[in-house]
Amino acid sequence: LAVLTAGSGAAAESRGRVAVVQGGDESRLVVIHPDGSGARTLVRREFGLQSPAWRPDGRALAFVSSRGGGPGIYVVNDDGTGLRPLLVTNRGARDPAFSPDGRRIAYLGSRGLFVARADGSERRRLTRALLEDSEPTWSPDGTRIAFVRETQDMRVYLCVAAVRTTRIRRLTRTTEWAASPAWAPNGKSIAFVRMPVNSDVGRLAIMRPGRPRTAEPGASP
């Protein structure tokens, strides 16, 4: 359940702790144990706070905030110290996801997904979307990223991109929408939510990703 809710932008889990966003327009970021004990507020009264993502070592989290006007990605230590900007641009940055080794971070930027070093440096485009790519999720070996692509004809597909070559494979081809991708630990399959168009009721599906085979126009290796 925690894996699927992480994609909603409201919660993320690491080392027996769950990071959750509480509140409305001005929210706070809280870390808590699954049994409800040990609640600690890391960020207070933040506008547009969403999408908490643990660094793999469990010592820090990335999150999205609109404190600078548009959405940007910030990092805070797991004890609430060291709050700092990570990826803040005039075009916005959302949906942070650390690579399994913690050395890189994927995120949604201007019309596509980007990959940067974990300190925010060496940013490069991974995909170029006509409408929007979102929900980046790293494969266990860090070579591929599953994501959801929304097209101009209101279709929402599950896709996989190769991090090194930027080649893309579209996995779903039906009119049903795809959401919340999560890799199996061995990297051989992806679980995701499949739902009818304009519905908030879906079902769990599993698919083998294969290897990306189509070069993404405009992306750089």
C-alpha positions as CSV (number, residue, x, y, z in Angstrom):
1,L,0.0,0.0,0.0
2,A,2.8,2.4,0.9
3,V,4.4,1.9,-2.5
4,L,1.2,2.9,-4.3
5,T,0.3,5.8,-2.1
6,A,3.8,7.3,-2.6
7,G,2.9,8.0,-6.2
8,S,-0.1,10.1,-5.1
9,G,2.2,12.9,-3.8
10,A,1.0,12.5,-0.2
11,A,3.2,9.9,1.4
12,A,6.5,8.0,1.2
13,E,8.1,5.2,3.3
14,S,11.6,4.4,4.4
15,R,13.3,2.4,7.2
16,G,10.0,1.9,9.0
17,R,9.0,5.5,8.9
18,V,6.4,7.2,6.8
19,A,6.7,10.8,5.5
20,V,3.2,12.3,5.1
21,V,1.9,15.7,4.0
22,Q,-0.8,17.1,6.3
23,G,-3.0,20.1,5.8
24,G,-4.5,22.1,3.0
25,D,-3.0,25.0,1.1
26,E,-0.5,25.6,3.8
27,S,0.7,22.1,4.7
28,R,3.4,20.5,6.9
29,L,5.7,17.5,6.3
30,V,5.6,15.0,9.1
31,V,7.6,11.8,9.7
32,I,5.8,9.1,11.7
33,H,6.0,5.4,12.5
34,P,3.4,3.1,10.8
35,D,1.7,2.5,14.2
36,G,1.1,6.3,14.6
37,S,3.9,6.8,17.2
38,G,6.9,9.1,17.1
39,A,5.5,11.9,15.0
40,R,8.0,14.6,14.1
41,T,7.3,17.7,12.0
42,L,10.1,18.4,9.6
43,V,8.6,21.3,7.6
44,R,5.9,23.7,9.0
45,R,3.3,25.8,7.1
46,E,4.6,25.4,3.6
47,F,2.5,26.5,0.6
48,G,2.1,23.8,-2.1
49,L,3.9,21.1,-0.2
50,Q,3.7,17.7,-1.9
51,S,5.5,14.6,-3.2
52,P,7.9,13.7,-0.3
53,A,10.6,11.3,-1.5
54,W,13.2,9.6,0.8
55,R,16.8,9.5,-0.1
56,P,17.8,5.8,-0.1
57,D,19.9,6.1,3.0
58,G,16.9,7.4,4.9
59,R,18.7,10.5,6.2
60,A,17.0,13.1,4.1
61,L,13.8,13.8,2.0
62,A,13.2,15.7,-1.1
63,F,9.8,17.4,-1.4
64,V,8.0,19.9,-3.6
65,S,7.1,23.4,-2.3
66,S,5.8,26.6,-3.9
67,R,7.6,28.8,-1.4
68,G,9.4,30.6,-4.3
69,G,6.2,31.2,-6.3
70,G,6.3,28.2,-8.7
71,P,6.9,24.6,-7.6
72,G,10.5,23.7,-6.8
73,I,12.2,20.8,-5.2
74,Y,13.8,21.2,-1.7
75,V,15.6,18.8,0.7
76,V,15.4,18.5,4.4
77,N,17.3,16.1,6.8
78,D,15.2,13.5,8.6
79,D,15.6,15.4,11.9
80,G,14.2,18.6,10.4
81,T,17.5,20.4,10.0
82,G,19.3,21.5,6.8
83,L,16.3,22.7,4.8
84,R,17.7,23.8,1.4
85,P,16.7,24.3,-2.2
86,L,17.7,21.5,-4.6
87,L,16.1,22.1,-8.0
88,V,14.4,25.5,-8.2
89,T,13.9,27.0,-11.7
90,N,11.6,29.6,-13.2
91,R,9.9,26.8,-15.2
92,G,9.2,24.7,-12.1
93,A,10.3,21.2,-10.9
94,R,8.1,18.4,-9.4
95,D,7.9,14.7,-8.7
96,P,11.3,14.0,-7.2
97,A,12.6,10.4,-7.2
98,F,16.1,9.4,-6.0
99,S,18.0,6.6,-7.8
100,P,18.5,3.4,-5.8
101,D,22.2,4.3,-5.1
102,G,21.2,7.9,-4.0
103,R,23.6,9.5,-6.5
104,R,21.0,10.9,-8.9
105,I,17.5,12.3,-8.8
106,A,14.8,12.2,-11.5
107,Y,12.1,14.9,-11.6
108,L,9.4,16.5,-13.8
109,G,10.6,19.8,-15.4
110,S,9.5,21.8,-18.4
111,R,7.6,19.4,-20.7
112,G,9.4,16.2,-19.7
113,L,11.5,14.3,-17.2
114,F,15.0,15.3,-16.2
115,V,17.8,13.6,-14.4
116,A,20.4,15.4,-12.2
117,R,23.1,14.5,-9.7
118,A,21.6,14.2,-6.1
119,D,23.0,17.7,-5.3
120,G,21.0,19.2,-8.2
121,S,24.0,19.7,-10.6
122,E,24.5,18.3,-14.1
123,R,20.8,18.4,-15.1
124,R,19.9,16.8,-18.4
125,R,16.6,16.1,-20.2
126,L,15.4,12.4,-20.3
127,T,12.1,12.8,-22.1
128,R,10.3,15.5,-24.1
129,A,6.5,15.4,-23.6
130,L,3.9,17.1,-25.8
131,L,1.7,17.4,-22.7
132,E,3.2,15.9,-19.5
133,D,5.3,13.0,-18.2
134,S,5.1,12.3,-14.5
135,E,5.6,9.8,-11.6
136,P,9.2,8.8,-12.4
137,T,10.2,5.5,-10.7
138,W,13.7,4.1,-10.9
139,S,14.4,0.4,-11.7
140,P,16.3,-1.4,-8.9
141,D,19.5,-1.4,-11.0
142,G,19.2,2.3,-11.8
143,T,19.3,1.9,-15.6
144,R,15.6,2.6,-16.4
145,I,12.8,4.9,-15.2
146,A,9.2,4.0,-15.5
147,F,6.8,6.9,-15.8
148,V,3.3,7.9,-16.8
149,R,2.8,9.9,-20.1
150,E,-0.3,12.0,-20.6
151,T,-1.0,12.9,-24.3
152,Q,-2.9,15.6,-26.0
153,D,-5.8,13.3,-26.8
154,M,-6.3,12.6,-23.1
155,R,-4.6,9.2,-23.0
156,V,-2.4,8.2,-20.1
157,Y,0.2,5.5,-20.8
158,L,2.8,3.6,-18.8
159,C,6.3,4.0,-20.4
160,V,9.9,3.1,-19.6
161,A,13.0,5.2,-20.5
162,A,16.6,4.1,-20.5
163,V,18.6,6.5,-18.4
164,R,21.8,6.4,-20.5
165,T,20.4,6.4,-24.0
166,T,17.0,8.1,-23.4
167,R,15.3,5.4,-25.5
168,I,11.6,4.9,-24.6
169,R,9.2,2.0,-24.7
170,R,5.4,2.5,-24.3
171,L,4.0,-0.4,-22.3
172,T,0.3,0.2,-22.3
173,R,-1.8,0.8,-25.5
174,T,-5.4,0.7,-24.3
175,T,-7.7,3.6,-23.6
176,E,-7.5,2.9,-19.9
177,W,-5.3,5.3,-17.8
178,A,-2.2,4.1,-16.1
179,A,-0.9,5.4,-12.7
180,S,1.5,4.7,-9.8
181,P,4.2,2.5,-11.3
182,A,6.3,0.4,-8.9
183,W,9.1,-2.0,-9.9
184,A,9.4,-5.5,-8.6
185,P,12.6,-6.0,-6.5
186,N,14.2,-8.0,-9.3
187,G,13.4,-5.4,-12.0
188,K,11.6,-7.9,-14.2
189,S,8.1,-6.5,-13.9
190,I,6.2,-3.3,-13.0
191,A,3.0,-3.1,-11.0
192,F,0.7,-0.2,-11.7
193,V,-2.9,1.0,-11.4
194,R,-5.1,0.7,-14.5
195,M,-8.4,2.6,-14.5
196,P,-11.1,3.6,-16.9
197,V,-10.9,7.1,-18.4
198,N,-12.1,9.9,-15.9
199,S,-12.5,7.3,-13.1
200,D,-10.9,7.2,-9.7
201,V,-11.5,3.5,-9.3
202,G,-8.8,1.2,-10.7
203,R,-7.3,-2.2,-10.5
204,L,-3.8,-3.5,-10.0
205,A,-2.0,-4.7,-13.1
206,I,1.5,-6.2,-13.7
207,M,3.6,-5.9,-16.9
208,R,7.0,-6.9,-18.0
209,P,8.9,-3.8,-19.3
210,G,11.3,-5.2,-21.8
211,R,13.9,-2.9,-23.1
212,P,13.3,0.7,-24.4
213,R,13.7,0.8,-28.1
214,T,12.6,4.2,-29.5
215,A,14.8,7.2,-29.4
216,E,13.2,10.2,-27.7
217,P,13.2,13.3,-30.0
218,G,15.1,16.2,-28.5
219,A,16.5,14.3,-25.5
220,S,20.3,14.1,-25.0
221,P,22.1,11.0,-23.9
